[in-house]
């Protein structure tokens, strides 16, 4: 096992503590169980996979909130814009 440290919001900590107390297990055991469940959830009909996000996904998802006022044909005419003044 690897030792790690995490930061939880107060509400997250309270929920985790309640869950742990109800099952009579440690907070660490509850976190391990929840991580396992999050990645290995299965049902009789299908397997549910957790979607993993990378930096590219975050950038693509944020494109609507970023204003771009550059030329619309930048990708097609990159050489013109880079090398011609």
N, C-alpha and C positions, 0 to 999 in steps of 0.2 A: 504494500500500500504506500501511497505517497501522501505526505502531509501537505495541507494547503490552507490558505486563509481566504475567507470571502467576506464581503460586506453586504449586509441585508438591511433593507428598510425596516423600520420599527414594525410595520404591519406584517411584513414577511416573517420577521423573527417570531412575532406572536403566533402566527398561523403555524409555523414550523414547530414551535414549542408545544402548542396545543396538540398537534398531530403526534409528536413524539411522546408526550405524556399519556395520550390515549392508548398508544400502542406499547407503552412501557419500554421504549428504546431510547438510545441516545440521539442527540441532535445529528451527530455525524452519521449514524446509521440511517436516519430518516433522509438526509441529503443523498447518501449513496443509493438508497432505494428509489428516490425520485429521479435521480439521473438515469438509473437503469430502466425505470418505467418509461421515461421520456424517449429513450432511444430504442426500446424493444417492445413497444406496444403491439400486441397482436390480437386479432379476433379470429373467429372461426372462418370468416369469409375473406379477409384480406389483412395485409400487414400495413400498418401506418408508419410512414417514414417521416422523421423530423427534417424539415428543410433547413439546410445549412446555408448561411449567408457569408459571402466574402466581401472584400472591399469593393470589388466591381459591382456587386449587387447593390450595395449601399449607395454607390455613386449613381447607378442607373435609377434607383428608386427616388433619389433626391433631385433628378433632373427637372422635375416640374417646379421645384422651389428655387431653382437657380436661373437668374435672368441672363440670357446670352444675347448680346446686341451685335455680334460679329456678322461677317458675310454668310449668307445662306449656302453658298457654293464652296465653302472653305475646303472640304475634303476633296473636291474635284479639282480645285485650282491651287493646291497647297504650294506648289513650286512658284507660281506667279506671286502669291502673297509673301512668301518667305524670301525669295531672291530678287524680286523686282521692287524697286522703291517708287 
